[in-house]
Amino acid sequence: MDMMMALALAGATALLVAVPGPNVALIIANTLARGFRLGAVTVLGTTAGVALQLAAVVLGLAAVLEFAASAFLWLKWAGVAYLLYLGIRSWRQGLAGMEEAKASRKPLRIIFWQGLLLAIINPKTLLFNAAFLPQFVAPGAGSSSLLTAAAIYLAVIFAGDMLWAASAQSARPAILRLGRLRHRLTGALFITSGLGLALARTDR
């Protein structure tokens, strides 16, 4: 891959990251609820999920995973239900629940798997990655070119999502002063993430 093509891929990916989707909504929600550390762990999880999807694209297994995404549709809806549960719980949490939230910190591994599963069970992102990435690889190029494109794509996504987490952390002190509204904002983000996953279809 030449430098111009690599820059074009990085720029196009940066534009994609700038448009928030279910992954970004989850990253912001976890950052606002627990701080930058958990937001960063969420980014690691979502990045790992995207990396698994990209591995499928590089290995030519996208069609297999597309079939699996359709066959195990219940997994996607389980994820939707979980995110909606988190959203409703956060939305209903009042001022008295703020100390309770601080005391009941989730293990980092749960936050990581939360992000990974959300990223990997979204069939729409798999289909998009399978169609988007090869556009930046010259026809007839070897698998190493596709692997390089995947690495650039993943690096930009990781950096962009970390910027989303950092931005949410910067806004967190002001949001913490909102009391109940803070929980409602976090809940709305969880619900948005769940609805985004629910609207993802395998036929687009």
Sequence and secondary structure as in RCSB ss.txt:
>XXXX:A:sequence
MDMMMALALAGATALLVAVPGPNVALIIANTLARGFRLGAVTVLGTTAGVALQLAAVVLGLAAVLEFAASAFLWL
KWAGVAYLLYLGIRSWRQGLAGMEEAKASRKPLRIIFWQGLLLAIINPKTLLFNAAFLPQFVAPGAGSSSLLTAA
AIYLAVIFAGDMLWAASAQSARPAILRLGRLRHRLTGALFITSGLGLALARTDR
>XXXX:A:secstr
  HHHHHHHHHHHHHHHHS  HHHHHHHHHHHHH HHHHHHHHHHHHHHHHHHHHHHHTT HHHHHHHHHHTHHH
HHHHHHHHHHHHHHHHH  GGGHHHHHHS   HHHHHHHHHHHHHT HHHHHHHHHHGGGGS TT  HHHHHHHH
HHHHHHHHHHHHHHHHHHHHHHHHHHTTTHHHHHHHHHHHHHHHHHHHH  TT 
